Amino acid sequence: MALPPPDPQFVLRGTSAEVHTLHFYCGGQEPDYPILFSGSSNGLIHVWNLKTRRVNTILDGHGGKSVYWVEAIYGRDRLLSQGRNQKICLWDLAEGRNTVTDSVFTENVGFCKCSLLKVAQGHWLMAMPGKDLDEVQVLELPSKTSVCTLKPEADAKPGMPMCLKLWQPDFGSCPFLLAGYEDGSVILWNLSGGKILSRLACHQEPVMSLDFDSEKMKGVSGSSEEVLTVWSLDEQQNLKVQKTHKLVNAGIADVAIRQDKKILATAGWDHRIRIFGWKNLKPLAILDYHTATVHCVSFSDHSRPSERLLAAGSKDHRISIWSIYNPTSGALHCPLETRKPD
Amino acid sequence: MDPEPFEVGRAVQEAINILSSSRNGVQISEALGTIKCYLGGTENQAPLKEREEFTHVHFSAFLRGLVSNLSPDWIELLTSDQQKELWDSFFLEGPADQAFLVLLDSIISTGPSFRLMKVISILEQFLQTGGMSALMWEVCHQQAQAGLPIFQETLLNKVVCLPDHLCNKLQGNNLPIFFPQNYFPLLATEIIQVLQRISDSLRGGLDCSISFVSQVLGKVCVHGRREEILNVLVPRLMDLTKVDCIWQRMCWRLVECVPDRWMEAVVCGFVQKAPGADVLSRLLGNLVVKNKKAQFVVTQKLLLLQCSYVTAVLQNLLGYLALDSLRRSLLIKVLKELLETWGSSSAVKHCPVEQQLYVSKAILICLSHLKEPEIESNGQELLTSMMGGMKCHLDSNLPRVRRLGMIVAESISSRITTDGPSLKFQYEDDDETRELKSLLQTAPLQLPVTDLPNAGNDSPSATPKAVSKPSGNPHPAAPAVPEEGSDLELDSDDDLIPYDMSEDKELKKMKAPVYIRDCVEVLTGSEDMDKWEATMKVLESLIRRNSATTREVSMELVKVLLHLEEKTYIEGFVELRKRALVAVTITDPVPVVQYLTSQFYSLNYSLCQRMDILDVLALAAQELSQPQASGKNKPRSTQSPCIQTVPGSDSSQNWRRIVDERIKSKTRHLAKGQSLVEPACGPNKFSSLAGHFFFPLIQNFDRPLVTFDLLGDDHLVLGRLAHTLAVLMYFAIHTVAAAAMGKSLLEFVWALRFHTDSYVRQGLLSAVSSVLLSIPSERLLEDMTDEFLETQSWLADVAEKDPDGDCRRLAWQNLLLMENLLKKLSVPS
């Protein structure tokens, strides 16, 4: 008999709005405490202290419009946030400040989250939806200069970009962009040439979210239908469907692969978080806590693997924090040590 | 004139005289020695003619003389050697038939005495030394030259009835060899001996009649000793006929010569004992074609007139018919007759289910033996009878009969249309259906036994090998193919053990309504299937929680529910709807019940809806009549949709209660603590309502509507009605209306008592049980004496004659109840 799925480690309440995005920052040394940023539909960004499990700071910079992407930059002192007021803000959080120091105006009105990639010390690339509906723009930060604009050819018609993932191979220097589009296809862009390298129609419905593992060169995408697709990228830069998994209920809002590439978490419209083994997409657990759609999942970047956390933000205003499949965590949360000799 | 006959006669007469008068041992032994010469076998034997004359004319008389002189002091005149040589040998070496007759006659006529003991020991020796085979051989031999029929008849009687005679005579002192279980096997081996001799003489070119052996066999079989004799005979014959065509012919002849009046017993015995159709075919030959009686037994009696044989017998029988081209025409004829029986609506109605099962099995086996061309040439006929039969089977109210019909029809249609779609029914598989289907799968029998078994003598032993070959797969399932991908990821995440994921169900998005009025709205108007489904799921609990609100809309709600159709598939829709209806009925009984009972007899309802009404009424009555603590621990109706309450069985619990009470009254409680569980008690809510439930239902059953005719085609509903009335009556126990209800229920039963449908009769019988259980016995016997007595006589009739086993059982149960009632009443007075 399999163990019943674990309960959340703890639950963060008090955003009083739907939670759309989550981002951990746990890299700091003592006495710095691990932080979780959350963006909600009322335009506020909460900064949670994971030690006290209380809100540290509340940032209000999007005019009450929902925040749907946050990411730390420059350690914990700077934060990028993207909101429905068509602005991407750069926050200065050092020494207790909380001011917007810079902002980019996006002309796009979609829901596509940006993607950030550190290319060198002090240099980042940020992909964001562009002015035209089907366009993706890549900026260099902090200079905000446009590196390229990726626009599919006129006859391709993939629709709006829905999700973006910038990545760079371990050995190469040239970064790539994976974008999921409205028509259900995933497109691999070469940033240097601004060309489509490969296009894979892996869903019937818009791709809601994707994540990519640059070690194994394979990625996963979820859409509003009831299928989770794993695809791989071969040496000829072709995307191929590797495996699909049929879900009980339709709709995946977010997917995330843990940093150690062991497990994969999905945020389901059916209120459930699902955990899969990343190697062969073996279903591992169904975390059923939320009472409404789960909007986002995120894994913490704790330096010690045993402390790694999974956070999920939901429409029911709550953020649940889980500790699951951690190599040395307590027996209650790790079935590894309670394995039966069968 | 030839003086010799007188000479022999005189010598015998003299000897007899000496034996009876002389007291001199030497003289007696000399006389015996003289006669012995006539028997032959000694060195100084008499001339052949004299010997023949002696054996034909004087032997019996001489033996009688010998026996009549037997007494202890007389026999002591001879030494024991002389006794053996001179006295015993007459019986053991002389003509066996005469000796046997004399022995038996003297046993029958002698009382317990020394003589009887002596004769019996001689008879024992006679049997042990193969006397019977000598006897039969002699008769067979004579028959070839036309023997005496009366003599043979007597002999036959004595041979077959030997155990009876001896048993009667000896009572407790009988010897084991004369027990039927020993004697008949012995007789069987003797028969084989005779047959052996006959076959030898046939090979020698001599003619020989086998008919006496056949008669023995037939008479033994008809006397009920089939088992004993055939258990030995059949295996031996099986072995002997395997390789020898003379033996085969003899065996055929043996069965053919059995007189018609005993043919049935013999054929049935062979069919039962033969281990397979090929053996049966070898043993019987084309008997069914040659002998009318045997044909009747095989094609009619064994198949259509009884059902006690196991399936293997059927397989033997039909396989036997299929094995020869001459007999195949019979097989087709049999199949047609079987199908006629199977398809006759009166047979379906009046035959016990076991018989129908038997016929169905036979049909399936026939089908498995038929070949393509045969089916093609009879296809149309098969199709017609299949359609007819299917109709009357599907009409039946008994699920088992319906299923039998489905299986047989499916099988026929699959055989008729080898390509293209065939009939397919939905039913649940159980052991019976699987067995039936397997009958159809049995491969047609192996090669028929050739007419010259000498040529193909090893074929029977070869067949099992041939059969076993395809089953023995030299390659067992190949080891599981390694799953793709496992090769490149050996260190896969096996260490990640999945949690329990059984909770991962489809998510119900829709919120269920909270108010009953909303429910009504959703059920009537909404096109949103999710909402509709959610409503159905909460409806019952809503109704039960808000009884005041429910009363306001009860009529509306019950109308909606009654007409509700399953717009989209919902798990357990029927049950949900029924429970909701029951809940409404309980919350607001009077108007709802009035409405439901009136709708039961009105136009434009489907049978299903009418039966739903009945079910709802019965379930509601049950719930109302049960005491409960204000609906807290409401009895979840665990009954299946089909109500099968048989109140009659409750009588068995009565005695236990009485015993418990007696024990309680005799037990002294020294300290009375608090009793453990207070049984729930409360007023019986059903008592004031029983009439509302009952009378409108029973009123109109004999008034047919255009669409609904209870006394005609809709007997399924009538059966359900009878059952429901029985249930209502049962729950009306201890109510004021019970007596009146019982009276009209008995009238209802009386009106329908000869209904042809057994399901209806079962309903009526359980109604009678309810009446007996629910009405106080005084009322029953004083106010309804006539009905009571009438019912009793009807029950006695049913218990004896009804074709349906359940009906008979119920009737017995009722009779028992009645008897108990009468006893209870007579005890106080």
Interface residues (C-beta under 8 A of the other chain):
Chain A: M1 A2 L3 P4 P5 P6 V248 N249 K262 I263 D270 H271 R272 G277 W278 K279 N280 K282 P283 L284 A285 I286 D288 Y325 P335 L336 R339
Chain B: G485 E489 S492 D493 D495 L496 I497 P498 Y499 D500 M501 E503 D504 K505 E506 L507
